[in-house]
Amino acid sequence: MKKSLKMLLSFLLVSMVAFSSFAWPKSEVVELKDIPLVWKPTELAKSYEAIDLTFYQKVTFTIKPFNDLRKNPAEIGQNLEKKGNKEPLSVTTKDNVAAWLTDGFSKTLSQFELDVAKSDGTFTLEADIVKFFVVEESLYKADIGLKIRLLSKTGAVVWEGMATAGNKRWGVSYKADNYYELLSNTCMDLVYNLIKSDPFRQAVQKNKLP
């Protein structure tokens, strides 16, 4: 009898340890609060389908600092799939999203072999950030939306429109690197979508200097 009781107690103890190792109470989750923003794309410009760059010959772009029109500038994502959490786990940054996105946009233009000038470009690009967010469920899903204005040398708006991109990927649950990688890749997608769009290319072709 005593031996059976010992075995039962041992079984219960092992079961409790095993359960505690798999349970994920919210108190043990290190939330991604005030994380830095890191430019960390996993894609290369050469991996995209080639674009006809003749529209952009003898053209340089000056990128003005973007404006962030989102209601909560610090919020960049949320996790909806963690077990045992009644509320979504948020992802916030301490960094300036507008500055990060301006820099990433400029880098990507250069990687796609368009000329970027710090000042006095053939055109100036202005942008308002209307969406910049990742939702994590079974996949990470990102959406970025910019309202863009293309200005001539005289400051006249020669084109205005939305540039958007959405991307998704697998990743380790609720991990900062996955947010960085997806947001960086989605920024690259957005730039690619913009420079291959006919309305944007036609505006550049029509208004560039002879």
N, CA, C and O of each residue as an XYZ file, in Angstrom:
840
protein
N       0.827     -1.197      0.000
C       0.000      0.000      0.000
C       0.868      1.258      0.000
O       0.634      2.206     -0.749
N       1.889      1.227      0.878
C       2.772      2.397      0.960
C       3.532      2.583     -0.350
O       3.754      3.700     -0.817
N       3.928      1.427     -0.932
C       4.653      1.503     -2.197
C       3.780      2.105     -3.295
O       4.256      2.912     -4.093
N       2.509      1.719     -3.339
C       1.582      2.247     -4.336
C       1.373      3.735     -4.152
O       1.320      4.496     -5.118
N       1.253      4.143     -2.882
C       1.054      5.569     -2.576
C       2.264      6.388     -3.001
O       2.126      7.494     -3.523
N       3.479      5.821     -2.768
C       4.708      6.499     -3.172
C       4.745      6.679     -4.682
O       5.093      7.743     -5.193
N       4.377      5.613     -5.379
C       4.387      5.684     -6.841
C       3.399      6.720     -7.359
O       3.688      7.447     -8.309
N       2.223      6.781     -6.722
C       1.215      7.752     -7.121
C       1.701      9.179     -6.893
O       1.518     10.049     -7.744
N       2.325      9.414     -5.727
C       2.838     10.753     -5.420
C       3.948     11.149     -6.385
O       4.030     12.299     -6.818
N       4.809     10.172     -6.720
C       5.894     10.456     -7.674
C       5.343     10.818     -9.043
O       5.843     11.729     -9.704
N       4.299     10.091     -9.468
C       3.665     10.363    -10.753
C       3.060     11.761    -10.793
O       3.207     12.499    -11.768
N       2.370     12.104     -9.695
C       1.751     13.432     -9.625
C       2.805     14.529     -9.656
O       2.608     15.558    -10.301
N       3.928     14.318     -8.963
C       4.993     15.317     -8.915
C       5.598     15.522    -10.304
O       5.807     16.655    -10.736
N       5.882     14.398    -11.011
C       6.432     14.488    -12.359
C       5.459     15.183    -13.295
O       5.869     15.981    -14.138
N       4.172     14.883    -13.154
C       3.155     15.496    -14.006
C       3.081     16.996    -13.796
O       2.948     17.764    -14.749
N       3.168     17.414    -12.513
C       3.106     18.850    -12.206
C       4.305     19.581    -12.799
O       4.162     20.685    -13.327
N       5.500     18.965    -12.714
C       6.698     19.606    -13.269
C       6.590     19.720    -14.778
O       6.919     20.754    -15.360
N       6.121     18.637    -15.412
C       5.973     18.642    -16.865
C       4.971     19.677    -17.311
O       5.213     20.387    -18.287
N       3.842     19.785    -16.616
C       2.810     20.760    -16.976
C       3.315     22.181    -16.828
O       3.050     23.040    -17.669
N       4.058     22.422    -15.733
C       4.555     23.787    -15.497
C       5.567     24.202    -16.553
O       5.695     25.387    -16.861
N       6.288     23.230    -17.110
C       7.279     23.568    -18.133
C       6.631     23.939    -19.456
O       7.235     24.653    -20.256
N       5.393     23.461    -19.708
C       4.705     23.756    -20.962
C       3.710     24.890    -20.832
O       3.393     25.534    -21.831
N       3.218     25.151    -19.663
C       2.250     26.245    -19.478
C       2.950     27.567    -19.722
O       4.150     27.688    -19.476
N       2.218     28.558    -20.201
C       2.797     29.866    -20.534
C       1.920     30.970    -19.972
O       1.254     31.684    -20.721
N       1.920     31.112    -18.643
C       1.099     32.170    -18.055
C       1.598     33.531    -18.485
O       2.788     33.715    -18.741
N       0.696     34.471    -18.561
C       1.041     35.796    -19.060
C       2.141     36.452    -18.254
O       2.942     37.212    -18.799
N       2.189     36.165    -16.940
C       3.175     36.806    -16.076
C       4.604     36.445    -16.485
O       5.533     37.193    -16.183
N       4.799     35.290    -17.180
C       6.127     34.862    -17.564
C       6.518     35.339    -18.964
O       7.670     35.169    -19.364
N       5.595     35.929    -19.713
C       5.911     36.410    -21.049
C       6.609     37.766    -20.947
O       6.086     38.706    -20.348
N       7.788     37.848    -21.536
C       8.492     39.140    -21.579
C       7.934     39.920    -22.757
O       8.229     39.612    -23.912
N       7.127     40.933    -22.461
C       6.444     41.670    -23.529
C       7.418     42.550    -24.305
O       8.380     43.088    -23.757
N       7.139     42.675    -25.573
C       7.985     43.477    -26.471
C       7.558     44.945    -26.385
O       6.888     45.480    -27.269
N       7.974     45.562    -25.290
C       7.630     46.955    -25.025
C       8.844     47.836    -25.260
O       9.940     47.538    -24.783
N       8.646     48.925    -25.998
C       9.712     49.910    -26.208
C      10.978     49.286    -26.803
O      12.094     49.648    -26.430
N      10.791     48.355    -27.722
C      11.957     47.751    -28.374
C      12.514     48.723    -29.412
O      11.776     49.569    -29.918
N      13.795     48.619    -29.735
C      14.340     49.466    -30.797
C      13.832     48.972    -32.147
O      13.407     47.823    -32.268
N      13.873     49.824    -33.149
C      13.562     49.397    -34.512
C      14.877     49.111    -35.227
O      15.795     49.930    -35.213
N      14.953     47.948    -35.846
C      16.185     47.533    -36.529
C      15.871     47.256    -37.995
O      14.908     46.557    -38.310
N      16.685     47.803    -38.884
C      16.545     47.516    -40.316
C      17.193     46.166    -40.567
O      18.412     46.029    -40.470
N      16.370     45.155    -40.894
C      16.881     43.787    -40.983
C      16.169     42.996    -42.073
O      15.534     41.985    -41.775
N      16.257     43.429    -43.326
C      15.570     42.687    -44.395
C      16.225     41.330    -44.648
O      17.434     41.167    -44.486
N      15.407     40.373    -45.044
C      15.929     39.065    -45.442
C      15.912     38.924    -46.968
O      16.379     37.920    -47.506
N      15.377     39.920    -47.653
C      15.325     39.920    -49.117
C      16.419     40.826    -49.676
O      16.877     41.752    -49.007
N      16.828     40.545    -50.905
C      17.778     41.391    -51.627
C      17.075     42.028    -52.819
O      16.159     41.434    -53.388
N      17.492     43.221    -53.198
C      16.869     43.900    -54.336
C      16.965     43.051    -55.603
O      16.052     43.062    -56.429
N      18.057     42.322    -55.758
C      18.235     41.515    -56.970
C      17.296     40.312    -57.029
O      17.176     39.671    -58.073
N      16.628     40.001    -55.913
C      15.692     38.876    -55.914
C      14.328     39.257    -56.498
O      13.506     38.385    -56.777
N      14.088     40.573    -56.686
C      12.828     41.041    -57.262
C      12.902     40.970    -58.793
O      13.983     40.989    -59.383
N      11.736     40.890    -59.407
C      11.685     40.908    -60.872
C      12.219     42.237    -61.390
O      11.941     43.286    -60.811
N      12.977     42.199    -62.469
C      13.621     43.404    -63.009
C      12.595     44.452    -63.421
O      11.506     44.130    -63.897
N      12.971     45.722    -63.225
C      12.120     46.863    -63.580
C      12.789     47.648    -64.701
O      14.015     47.759    -64.748
N      11.982     48.187    -65.595
C      12.502     49.070    -66.654
C      12.881     50.405    -66.013
O      12.013     51.163    -65.581
N      14.173     50.681    -65.957
C      14.660     51.886    -65.282
C      14.875     53.063    -66.228
O      15.397     54.100    -65.818
N      14.483     52.911    -67.470
C      14.680     54.016    -68.416
C      13.883     55.256    -68.003
O      14.274     56.379    -68.321
N      12.772     55.056    -67.298
C      11.973     56.192    -66.819
C      12.770     57.056    -65.833
O      12.490     58.244    -65.677
N      13.752     56.458    -65.178
C      14.456     57.133    -64.095
C      15.865     57.581    -64.476
O      16.655     57.957    -63.610
N      16.176     57.540    -65.765
C      17.481     58.028    -66.199
C      17.559     59.544    -66.034
O      16.607     60.263    -66.338
N      18.691     60.012    -65.555
C      18.946     61.439    -65.314
C      17.941     62.034    -64.316
O      17.556     63.198    -64.422
N      17.529     61.214    -63.353
C      16.588     61.654    -62.316
C      17.187     61.341    -60.949
O      17.709     60.249    -60.721
N      17.105     62.311    -60.046
C      17.488     62.069    -58.654
C      16.307     62.415    -57.759
O      15.508     63.297    -58.074
N      16.210     61.709    -56.643
C      15.129     61.925    -55.690
C      15.689     62.399    -54.352
O      16.632     61.818    -53.816
N      15.097     63.449    -53.833
C      15.380     63.889    -52.473
C      14.204     63.452    -51.597
O      13.049     63.742    -51.911
N      14.500     62.761    -50.508
C      13.453     62.218    -49.634
C      13.315     63.097    -48.398
O      14.239     63.195    -47.591
N      12.174     63.725    -48.257
C      11.928     64.529    -47.060
C      11.530     63.608    -45.909
O      10.963     62.543    -46.153
N      11.809     63.988    -44.662
C      11.392     63.168    -43.522
C       9.882     62.904    -43.553
O       9.083     63.825    -43.726
N       9.511     61.650    -43.384
C       8.106     61.278    -43.440
C       7.341     61.806    -42.219
O       7.918     62.057    -41.161
N       6.030     61.965    -42.401
C       5.140     62.338    -41.289
C       4.357     61.105    -40.850
O       3.867     60.348    -41.687
N       4.239     60.902    -39.545
C       3.501     59.753    -39.014
C       2.105     60.205    -38.611
O       1.945     60.936    -37.634
N       1.098     59.774    -39.360
C      -0.277     60.173    -39.092
C      -1.051     59.138    -38.273
O      -2.247     59.317    -38.042
N      -0.407     58.075    -37.834
C      -1.096     57.055    -37.038
C      -1.460     57.598    -35.656
O      -0.768     58.465    -35.122
N      -2.534     57.090    -35.090
C      -2.996     57.581    -33.787
C      -2.031     57.223    -32.661
O      -1.840     58.007    -31.731
N      -1.424     56.044    -32.745
C      -0.507     55.588    -31.692
C       0.853     55.271    -32.309
O       1.116     54.124    -32.669
N       1.718     56.278    -32.432
C       2.986     56.105    -33.155
C       3.895     55.021    -32.581
O       4.719     54.467    -33.308
N       3.761     54.708    -31.287
C       4.653     53.712    -30.684
C       4.232     52.282    -30.997
O       5.049     51.369    -30.877
N       2.987     52.062    -31.391
C       2.470     50.708    -31.611
C       2.827     50.213    -33.016
O       2.504     50.847    -34.021
N       3.500     49.063    -33.052
C       3.903     48.514    -34.354
C       3.401     47.091    -34.568
O       3.592     46.540    -35.652
N       2.770     46.482    -33.577
C       2.286     45.120    -33.782
C       1.596     44.547    -32.567
O       1.576     45.152    -31.495
N       1.019     43.342    -32.758
C       0.411     42.613    -31.645
C       0.368     41.119    -31.955
O       0.257     40.695    -33.105
N       0.459     40.347    -30.882
C       0.389     38.897    -30.981
C      -0.984     38.438    -30.492
O      -1.403     38.769    -29.383
N      -1.679     37.671    -31.338
C      -3.031     37.214    -31.009
C      -3.092     35.718    -30.717
O      -4.168     35.201    -30.416
N      -1.969     35.010    -30.796
C      -2.060     33.555    -30.727
C      -1.472     32.926    -29.465
O      -1.571     31.710    -29.306
N      -0.871     33.692    -28.566
C      -0.307     33.113    -27.371
C      -1.392     32.476    -26.511
O      -2.421     33.096    -26.243
N      -1.165     31.256    -26.086
C      -2.115     30.557    -25.232
C      -2.090     31.136    -23.822
O      -1.042     31.523    -23.308
N      -3.251     31.184    -23.224
C      -3.332     31.629    -21.831
C      -3.345     33.120    -21.636
O      -3.271     33.589    -20.500
N      -3.437     33.885    -22.708
C      -3.501     35.340    -22.596
C      -4.849     35.837    -23.109
O      -5.185     35.671    -24.282
N      -5.604     36.441    -22.216
C      -6.923     36.942    -22.603
C      -6.819     38.145    -23.527
O      -7.641     38.323    -24.425
N      -5.799     38.972    -23.298
C      -5.606     40.174    -24.106
C      -4.455     39.963    -25.079
O      -3.508     39.243    -24.763
N      -4.518     40.576    -26.254
C      -3.388     40.476    -27.195
C      -2.109     41.033    -26.565
O      -2.161     41.963    -25.760
N      -0.986     40.471    -26.930
C       0.300     40.984    -26.490
C       0.745     42.047    -27.491
O       0.865     41.771    -28.684
N       0.983     43.232    -27.013
C       1.325     44.332    -27.916
C       2.827     44.384    -28.168
O       3.627     43.831    -27.413
N       3.180     45.064    -29.249
C       4.583     45.330    -29.592
C       4.707     46.830    -29.799
O       4.037     47.399    -30.660
N       5.558     47.469    -29.017
C       5.745     48.916    -29.141
C       7.229     49.219    -29.293
O       8.087     48.419    -28.920
N       7.510     50.391    -29.850
C       8.902     50.802    -30.033
C       9.166     52.142    -29.371
O       8.282     52.995    -29.280
N      10.384     52.309    -28.917
C      10.810     53.590    -28.352
C      11.393     54.495    -29.434
O      11.645     55.676    -29.198
N      11.607     53.926    -30.630
C      12.242     54.681    -31.710
C      11.207     55.425    -32.559
O      10.003     55.187    -32.456
N      11.706     56.317    -33.388
C      10.868     57.125    -34.270
C      10.578     56.339    -35.551
O      11.461     56.163    -36.389
N       9.342     55.871    -35.697
C       8.969     55.067    -36.864
C       9.162     55.856    -38.156
O       9.643     55.317    -39.153
N       8.787     57.130    -38.137
C       8.903     57.955    -39.345
C      10.355     58.064    -39.803
O      10.638     57.967    -40.998
N      11.273     58.264    -38.863
C      12.694     58.369    -39.210
C      13.215     57.031    -39.736
O      13.967     56.996    -40.710
N      12.817     55.932    -39.093
C      13.243     54.593    -39.519
C      12.742     54.283    -40.927
O      13.482     53.754    -41.757
N      11.489     54.616    -41.184
C      10.891     54.309    -42.481
C      11.459     55.214    -43.582
O      11.658     54.766    -44.711
N      11.718     56.473    -43.258
C      12.354     57.383    -44.223
C      13.712     56.838    -44.652
O      14.040     56.812    -45.838
N      14.493     56.404    -43.667
C      15.831     55.885    -43.950
C      15.751     54.578    -44.755
O      16.494     54.395    -45.719
N      14.855     53.680    -44.360
C      14.709     52.413    -45.072
C      14.231     52.606    -46.504
O      14.684     51.916    -47.417
N      13.308     53.555    -46.695
C      12.801     53.881    -48.029
C      13.940     54.380    -48.919
O      14.066     53.958    -50.068
N      14.765     55.279    -48.382
C      15.890     55.834    -49.151
C      16.903     54.749    -49.519
O      17.376     54.682    -50.653
N      17.224     53.903    -48.541
C      18.161     52.808    -48.801
C      17.644     51.911    -49.919
O      18.393     51.514    -50.811
N      16.360     51.601    -49.857
C      15.789     50.679    -50.833
C      15.771     51.281    -52.227
O      16.045     50.578    -53.200
N      15.452     52.576    -52.350
C      15.529     53.234    -53.661
C      16.921     53.064    -54.262
O      17.064     52.741    -55.441
N      17.940     53.283    -53.444
C      19.322     53.144    -53.921
C      19.619     51.704    -54.323
O      20.295     51.468    -55.324
N      19.121     50.743    -53.555
C      19.363     49.333    -53.865
C      18.696     48.921    -55.175
O      19.164     48.014    -55.863
N      17.591     49.603    -55.512
C      16.939     49.344    -56.796
C      17.545     50.204    -57.918
O      16.986     50.304    -59.010
N      18.703     50.825    -57.622
C      19.513     51.565    -58.600
C      18.881     52.874    -59.051
O      19.113     53.319    -60.175
N      18.083     53.495    -58.183
C      17.620     54.853    -58.422
C      18.525     55.792    -57.636
O      19.014     55.439    -56.563
N      18.745     56.986    -58.170
C      19.655     57.933    -57.537
C      18.934     58.750    -56.467
O      17.872     59.324    -56.708
N      19.537     58.786    -55.282
C      18.986     59.547    -54.158
C      19.975     60.641    -53.786
O      21.161     60.374    -53.592
N      19.481     61.883    -53.688
C      20.326     63.025    -53.326
C      19.839     63.608    -52.002
O      18.636     63.648    -51.745
N      20.761     64.054    -51.173
C      20.387     64.635    -49.883
C      19.613     65.933    -50.066
O      18.780     66.286    -49.232
N      19.888     66.644    -51.159
C      19.176     67.900    -51.419
C      19.201     68.183    -52.916
O      19.998     67.620    -53.667
N      18.303     69.072    -53.323
C      18.277     69.558    -54.702
C      18.149     68.444    -55.746
O      18.807     68.480    -56.786
N      17.295     67.456    -55.458
C      17.049     66.407    -56.426
C      16.146     66.887    -57.553
O      15.538     67.954    -57.467
N      16.068     66.096    -58.598
C      15.143     66.406    -59.690
C      13.712     66.451    -59.159
O      12.908     67.297    -59.548
N      13.423     65.515    -58.261
C      12.115     65.457    -57.588
C      12.323     65.329    -56.089
O      13.351     64.844    -55.617
N      11.316     65.779    -55.361
C      11.280     65.571    -53.913
C      10.099     64.664    -53.595
O       9.002     64.839    -54.125
N      10.342     63.697    -52.724
C       9.279     62.797    -52.286
C       8.890     63.121    -50.844
O       9.738     63.171    -49.953
N       7.599     63.338    -50.635
C       7.040     63.511    -49.297
C       6.107     62.339    -49.032
O       5.502     61.807    -49.963
N       5.984     61.931    -47.770
C       5.094     60.811    -47.476
C       4.490     60.932    -46.077
O       5.148     61.371    -45.134
N       3.235     60.534    -45.968
C       2.539     60.428    -44.686
C       2.317     58.943    -44.392
O       1.804     58.208    -45.236
N       2.698     58.516    -43.214
C       2.507     57.119    -42.826
C       1.081     56.946    -42.309
O       0.694     57.563    -41.317
N       0.309     56.109    -42.984
C      -1.067     55.851    -42.548
C      -1.223     54.448    -41.966
O      -2.176     54.181    -41.235
N      -0.288     53.553    -42.289
C      -0.329     52.207    -41.706
C       1.079     51.643    -41.608
O       1.886     51.751    -42.531
N       1.348     51.032    -40.445
C       2.651     50.409    -40.200
C       2.440     49.450    -39.036
O       2.566     49.834    -37.874
N       2.115     48.193    -39.358
C       1.663     47.301    -38.287
C       1.843     45.842    -38.685
O       1.737     45.479    -39.856
N       2.119     45.011    -37.670
C       2.214     43.559    -37.842
C       1.219     42.889    -36.915
O       1.157     43.205    -35.727
N       0.442     41.966    -37.456
C      -0.442     41.125    -36.650
C       0.101     39.705    -36.702
O       0.321     39.148    -37.777
N       0.314     39.126    -35.522
C       0.861     37.776    -35.446
C      -0.199     36.800    -34.947
O      -0.709     36.918    -33.833
N      -0.511     35.837    -35.802
C      -1.362     34.707    -35.403
C      -0.574     33.442    -35.736
O       0.498     33.225    -35.172
N      -1.079     32.608    -36.636
C      -0.274     31.456    -37.054
C       0.891     31.912    -37.933
O       1.920     31.241    -38.007
N       0.721     33.058    -38.600
C       1.766     33.699    -39.392
C       1.943     35.138    -38.923
O       1.051     35.712    -38.298
N       3.090     35.706    -39.226
C       3.287     37.144    -39.072
C       2.768     37.816    -40.341
O       3.138     37.419    -41.446
N       1.921     38.820    -40.195
C       1.379     39.537    -41.353
C       1.580     41.042    -41.154
O       1.146     41.612    -40.153
N       2.243     41.671    -42.121
C       2.557     43.103    -42.020
C       1.849     43.892    -43.113
O       1.637     43.401    -44.222
N       1.487     45.129    -42.775
C       0.918     46.060    -43.751
C       1.547     47.424    -43.541
O       1.620     47.921    -42.417
N       2.000     48.027    -44.635
C       2.520     49.397    -44.597
C       1.803     50.198    -45.673
O       1.664     49.743    -46.809
N       1.350     51.392    -45.310
C       0.688     52.266    -46.269
C       1.222     53.680    -46.165
O       1.301     54.238    -45.071
N       1.587     54.259    -47.291
C       2.092     55.629    -47.341
C       1.284     56.441    -48.341
O       0.986     55.975    -49.441
N       0.935     57.653    -47.948
C       0.368     58.613    -48.894
C       1.530     59.456    -49.394
O       2.144     60.196    -48.626
N       1.829     59.340    -50.688
C       3.054     59.931    -51.233
C       2.744     61.079    -52.181
O       1.781     61.045    -52.947
N       3.595     62.099    -52.102
C       3.518     63.238    -53.018
C       4.866     63.376    -53.733
O       5.926     63.345    -53.108
N       4.796     63.525    -55.039
C       5.985     63.746    -55.863
C       6.015     65.215    -56.262
O       5.101     65.696    -56.931
N       7.060     65.928    -55.854
C       7.169     67.365    -56.108
C       8.249     67.652    -57.144
O       9.304     67.017    -57.159
N       7.967     68.615    -58.004
C       8.952     69.041    -58.999
C       9.954     70.002    -58.355
O       9.872     70.302    -57.164
N      10.890     70.472    -59.160
C      11.897     71.432    -58.672
C      11.248     72.704    -58.146
O      11.772     73.337    -57.230
N      10.110     73.080    -58.722
C       9.439     74.319    -58.303
C       8.588     74.118    -57.052
O       8.039     75.081    -56.517
N       8.474     72.881    -56.584
C       7.657     72.597    -55.414
C       6.230     72.214    -55.744
O       5.430     71.979    -54.839
N       5.897     72.148    -57.025
C       4.539     71.766    -57.434
C       4.356     70.251    -57.280
O       5.255     69.472    -57.596
N       3.183     69.849    -56.793
C       2.864     68.427    -56.672
C       2.478     67.901    -58.054
O       1.449     68.298    -58.601
N       3.295     67.011    -58.621
C       3.026     66.490    -59.966
C       2.385     65.104    -59.929
O       1.896     64.607    -60.943
N       2.395     64.495    -58.758
C       1.707     63.212    -58.577
C       1.456     62.997    -57.090
O       2.272     63.362    -56.244
N       0.306     62.396    -56.793
C      -0.031     62.065    -55.405
C      -0.811     60.762    -55.409
O      -1.710     60.575    -56.230
N      -0.481     59.881    -54.518
C      -1.198     58.614    -54.472
C      -0.751     57.755    -53.300
O       0.174     58.107    -52.569
N      -1.431     56.612    -53.134
C      -1.104     55.673    -52.070
C      -0.111     54.631    -52.576
O      -0.232     54.123    -53.691
N       0.859     54.328    -51.743
C       1.767     53.204    -51.981
C       1.577     52.240    -50.810
O       1.684     52.629    -49.647
N       1.299     50.997    -51.131
C       1.022     50.008    -50.082
C       1.783     48.716    -50.349
O       2.216     48.441    -51.468
N       1.929     47.934    -49.286
C       2.509     46.601    -49.418
C       2.068     45.763    -48.225
O       1.922     46.266    -47.111
N       1.861     44.493    -48.480
C       1.557     43.539    -47.423
C       2.465     42.334    -47.592
O       2.773     41.930    -48.713
N       2.887     41.770    -46.485
C       3.803     40.632    -46.544
C       3.514     39.724    -45.360
O       2.929     40.158    -44.368
N       3.921     38.466    -45.462
C       3.723     37.537    -44.351
C       4.838     36.503    -44.343
O       5.492     36.263    -45.358
N       5.043     35.897    -43.177
C       6.088     34.898    -43.059
C       5.898     34.080    -41.790
O       5.210     34.497    -40.858
N       6.524     32.904    -41.776
C       6.577     32.101    -40.569
C       7.643     32.678    -39.651
O       8.518     33.421    -40.094
N       7.567     32.337    -38.379
C       8.600     32.768    -37.458
C       8.348     32.245    -36.068
O       7.260     31.762    -35.756
N       9.375     32.346    -35.229
C       9.239     31.972    -33.825
C       8.252     32.930    -33.175
O       8.303     34.138    -33.407
N       7.356     32.387    -32.362
C       6.284     33.202    -31.792
C       6.804     34.359    -30.936
O       7.666     34.195    -30.072
N       6.239     35.540    -31.218
C       6.474     36.745    -30.406
C       7.968     37.029    -30.227
O       8.468     37.151    -29.109
N       8.659     37.129    -31.360
C      10.099     37.388    -31.338
C      10.400     38.677    -32.081
O       9.937     38.870    -33.205
N      11.167     39.554    -31.468
C      11.442     40.878    -32.035
C      12.063     40.789    -33.429
O      11.685     41.544    -34.324
N      13.009     39.873    -33.616
C      13.677     39.760    -34.919
C      12.696     39.508    -36.056
O      12.883     40.009    -37.165
N      11.655     38.735    -35.784
C      10.674     38.453    -36.830
C       9.894     39.709    -37.211
O       9.550     39.891    -38.378
N       9.614     40.571    -36.246
C       8.949     41.847    -36.539
C       9.884     42.734    -37.368
O       9.452     43.352    -38.341
N      11.156     42.797    -36.985
C      12.117     43.609    -37.730
C      12.217     43.148    -39.187
O      12.150     43.953    -40.116
N      12.379     41.835    -39.361
C      12.574     41.287    -40.699
C      11.357     41.523    -41.588
O      11.489     41.904    -42.751
N      10.181     41.295    -41.032
C       8.973     41.435    -41.841
C       8.700     42.893    -42.200
O       8.335     43.189    -43.338
N       8.870     43.802    -41.251
C       8.655     45.223    -41.543
C       9.674     45.734    -42.566
O       9.331     46.537    -43.433
N      10.908     45.277    -42.468
C      11.937     45.682    -43.431
C      11.617     45.147    -44.826
O      11.707     45.877    -45.813
N      11.246     43.878    -44.901
C      10.879     43.291    -46.199
C       9.675     43.996    -46.811
O       9.627     44.224    -48.020
N       8.704     44.339    -45.971
C       7.486     44.986    -46.468
C       7.784     46.392    -46.969
O       7.177     46.843    -47.940
N       8.711     47.090    -46.319
C       9.140     48.407    -46.804
C       9.765     48.266    -48.190
O       9.496     49.076    -49.077
N      10.592     47.248    -48.379
C      11.196     47.015    -49.695
C      10.125     46.723    -50.743
O      10.198     47.213    -51.870
N       9.129     45.920    -50.363
C       8.025     45.617    -51.287
C       7.288     46.889    -51.697
O       6.922     47.059    -52.860
N       7.076     47.779    -50.728
C       6.345     49.019    -51.005
C       7.107     49.882    -52.013
O       6.517     50.402    -52.960
N       8.407     50.030    -51.810
C       9.213     50.828    -52.739
C       9.176     50.204    -54.134
O       9.041     50.909    -55.135
N       9.293     48.897    -54.189
C       9.240     48.192    -55.478
C       7.891     48.430    -56.161
O       7.838     48.716    -57.357
N       6.808     48.312    -55.400
C       5.471     48.538    -55.973
C       5.325     49.951    -56.515
O       4.700     50.169    -57.553
N       5.911     50.911    -55.798
C       5.804     52.305    -56.215
C       6.558     52.553    -57.526
O       5.997     53.121    -58.463
N       7.799     52.140    -57.594
C       8.619     52.522    -58.745
C       8.270     51.731    -60.007
O       8.686     52.101    -61.105
N       7.515     50.653    -59.855
C       7.083     49.934    -61.065
C       5.660     50.312    -61.491
O       5.173     49.842    -62.519
N       4.991     51.166    -60.694
C       3.609     51.537    -61.025
C       3.584     52.534    -62.183
O       4.383     53.470    -62.216
N       2.687     52.337    -63.109
C       2.620     53.203    -64.299
C       2.319     54.667    -63.972
O       2.987     55.544    -64.521
N       1.342     54.979    -63.101
C       1.071     56.400    -62.829
C       2.291     57.146    -62.289
O       2.548     58.287    -62.672
N       3.043     56.491    -61.394
C       4.230     57.133    -60.832
C       5.304     57.308    -61.901
O       5.898     58.381    -62.004
N       5.560     56.283    -62.690
C       6.597     56.365    -63.724
C       6.248     57.404    -64.781
O       7.120     58.127    -65.264
N       4.962     57.472    -65.139
C       4.546     58.437    -66.151
C       4.709     59.872    -65.637
O       5.083     60.772    -66.389
N       4.422     60.073    -64.337
C       4.592     61.410    -63.759
C       6.058     61.815    -63.773
O       6.386     62.965    -64.064
N       6.951     60.859    -63.456
C       8.379     61.141    -63.502
C       8.820     61.463    -64.930
O       9.534     62.439    -65.161
N       8.391     60.636    -65.883
C       8.780     60.821    -67.282
C       8.316     62.167    -67.824
O       9.045     62.838    -68.555
N       7.105     62.552    -67.460
C       6.507     63.790    -67.989
C       7.138     65.036    -67.393
O       7.203     66.074    -68.052
N       7.605     64.944    -66.149
C       8.035     66.152    -65.446
C       9.546     66.248    -65.195
O      10.014     67.229    -64.618
N      10.297     65.252    -65.619
C      11.746     65.336    -65.388
C      12.350     66.366    -66.359
O      11.774     66.690    -67.397
N      13.496     66.848    -65.986
C      14.152     67.883    -66.773
C      14.632     67.329    -68.110
O      14.988     66.154    -68.194
N      14.649     68.154    -69.156
C      15.117     67.686    -70.479
C      16.576     67.280    -70.443
O      17.127     66.866    -71.462
